[in-house]
Amino acid sequence: GGSGNLVKDVEIRQVFGLSDAITACGDGYELMLMAQAALKAAPNVSLYLMAISEAVGAAAATVTITLGGASTAAGTYLLYINGVQIATSWASGASQGTIGAAIAASINASPHCPFTAAYSTGVVTLTSLQKSARQTQWIIYQDVTGTAGVTAGLAGSSTVNSSGNVTGVAAGAAGGTGADSVTTALTHVTSQRWARIGVAQNDTTNAALVKATLAAQAAVTVQMYDQACYGFNGSVANTATLSQTTLNDPRSTVFACRNCETHPALIAAGWAAARAAKEANVTGAPGSGNQISGVDYDNYNTSAWIAPQRFATDVYLNTEANTLLNAGASPITTINGATFCMRGVVTYCLNGASQDTRCLDIGDSVIPDQFAIALQGAWTQFRAQNPGVANFDPTSGAPYPPDGIAYPALWDQAKRVVLGNFRDAGLINDTFSTANQAPEYPFKSSFNTSANRIQGATTIVPIRVQHQLSEIINQAAA
């Protein structure tokens, strides 16, 4: 949705800054805020936007602030939307109508705010610009510490946390309905590779559709390797439903930050941009040094686009974080007012009903994709240098085909170069060199006489990011 000029469900437009995003999407609308999050996460990323039509009959989510009491002194009311503080102050003795109108005016004046506000008869009503059930995932906080006799009751679909003068609610006192669909849009994303896609729709129906599209794009006949990012700010159990039950997919990542003021769609967009920028350096290019840091998201600082959790009780316990990781979700925590990813994993975590960690970390999924892309490039060069192909490898002592004629062993030589580059970049284990050739990981090519082509299968073993160390300290008597 949105009020911009981007053609919904069809057009994919590159934007080069926030003003472009506002023109395309409309100020304060979900997609514009996703673009803002992406640019905060990776200012130089190549960013493309696609808007999805709101569902027929969809309704905006509302939040209400019910005022009471009387002003006994100069006061200030604090509201937090999308991690942004909106302060409204008044003089001693100000009437309820004056205060209510001032709160509404402050909200409406807040840059890029996803809600509009109106005051009537003691109640300030906030209404989301976007219309969908997903807008109930906005979490809004108020602080009435300085309201000087004026009371303010914040109400949404539920209270997420409350302590003293600070209260947080999920939007949706009314409205917040309608399920948009990515079905039509997905038919327009298959023409090229997009690398990392931030998906606003974190419901199980749309996530399953995106998962199927990514799998089809990665098929051997297409070879366009995209990966999707989702955000979540709900419960551990609901996060696991999305990551483990619906997705369970090496091409999907779910980043969770319980009761976070940053909307899940913005969490997803920022992560897509951050991953795209960081993982673009995982190429296995010769002479580029160790590249494993390109897939290391342990303690990755996300404060550029994800607001800190306001209550200590929202921060995941170690047992909860472990539950999320086992369910294929990446937990985000708050430390000293800043947010960090504890560990980045893909959602693939189950083989049937059994835990499966063969493709666990983000690097386990990224490195094979990047190797395949590098091998595509090597093949393009190999094909240009060898336009003909022989259907055999020369036997011992037999003459080799002339220059410009490919044969299986010659392709294996080219492939060894790519393998060596990825090994030297610290991305894969050496299972292929003469000294370390592992029989369980063969890569010898052959000629397929039916298809008249060289064919082979290459197994790579990605290097894993180091996460922890086990060390026992023993005390001995003197």
Helices and strands as residue ranges (DSSP letters): E 13-15, H 18-25, H 30-41, E 47-49, E 59-69, E 75-81, E 84-90, H 96-109, E 115-120, E 123-131, G 133-137, E 139-143, E 150-155, E 158-163, E 166-170, E 175-177, H 183-186, E 196-198, H 204-217, E 227-232, H 236-240, I 241-247, E 252-256, H 264-279, G 292-295, E 300-301, G 312-314, H 318-326, E 329-335, E 338-341, E 350-351, E 354-355, H 362-385, E 388-389, E 405-406, H 408-424, E 446-448, E 453-455
